[in-house]
């Protein structure tokens, strides 16, 4: 099968920036060195561009996981241009298709089943999506956002200003344009590109399928460290409209923290969270499937599977009862009616659920 034509602009961009980073950074570091302000600028711009992609392009515009003030959207638009990953409109349109047709080698723009190279960067090097490159029908809501459309219309100019003009200007202020451009311009861009691309590639290969096995997405806390919290990808693919990716307090998800901070400051609103009951139900369902696979080949598999299923059904029952009781208490509080009895019922349900969770944990751990 004949491959589509190369997109030479992308080939040259990715190859030249990577080559420049590999050669120029050590050369400049050895012959001249980088000062503290240059490293600080590098870190700040890494976070600015990275969070503009994760909090802006991804969770705000692609998934509408929350609403953001126009000032914040404007900064996301600038940071997105700095990240040099196409306009917010185009990026979000591609990403929505990815979620709708995940792992479909024909329809998913960066299907992981096409292999690591393809999903990481190969899909951008050839005209694989030429037939729909300017089709944004799945992002009509974004076409009503004046900031999104302003960025889309002036994207080329903005990328030049942000990727060349900004580091050059900061370097001029600091007295060393070349060092600043190499570090905060070139190296920052290459790192930003490939850490984002790892979510399309590595995060569909390496990690755990905690909540679903319906797609290749994996949860990987290590990847989250380099992707501003995007490494909890299995969770994201089943609960894509949640503003969080790392749902535990200890999960490294600075994108979540930024969105929450913005909400405290009145600059973000309508933060969407998947009900905890649905999250736990999905997790236990996967634990059931994984444990069934472990015991399926054992001599007394039928007996074990029956016991496992019975415990799982009890777990589901106690899960539903607890969250129903909790909801009843919250509803009563809102209506300002007496909820003492409801609260007592909730506590009983909570204890039963907790005990059953313990039983379930011990049972699944024994196989």
Secondary structure, 3 states (H helix, E strand, C coil): CCCCCECHHHHHHHHHHHHHHHHHHHHHHHHCCCCHHHHHHHHHHHHHHHHHHHHHHHHHHHCCCCEECHHHHHHHHHHHHHHCCCCHHHHHHHHHHHHHCCCCCCCCCCCHHHCHHHHHCHHHCECCCHHHCCCCHHHCCHHHCHHHHHHHHCHHHHHHHHHHHHHHHHHHHHCCHHHHHHHHHHHHHHHHHHHHHHHHCHHHCCCECCCCCCCCCCECHHHHCCCCCCCEHHHHHHCCCCCCCCCCCCCCCHHHHHHHHHHHCCCEECCCCCCHHHHHHHHHHHHHHHHHHHHCCCCCHHHHHHHHHHHHHHHHHHHHHHHHHHHHHHHHHHCCCCCHHHHHHHHHHHHHHHHHHHHHHHHHHCC
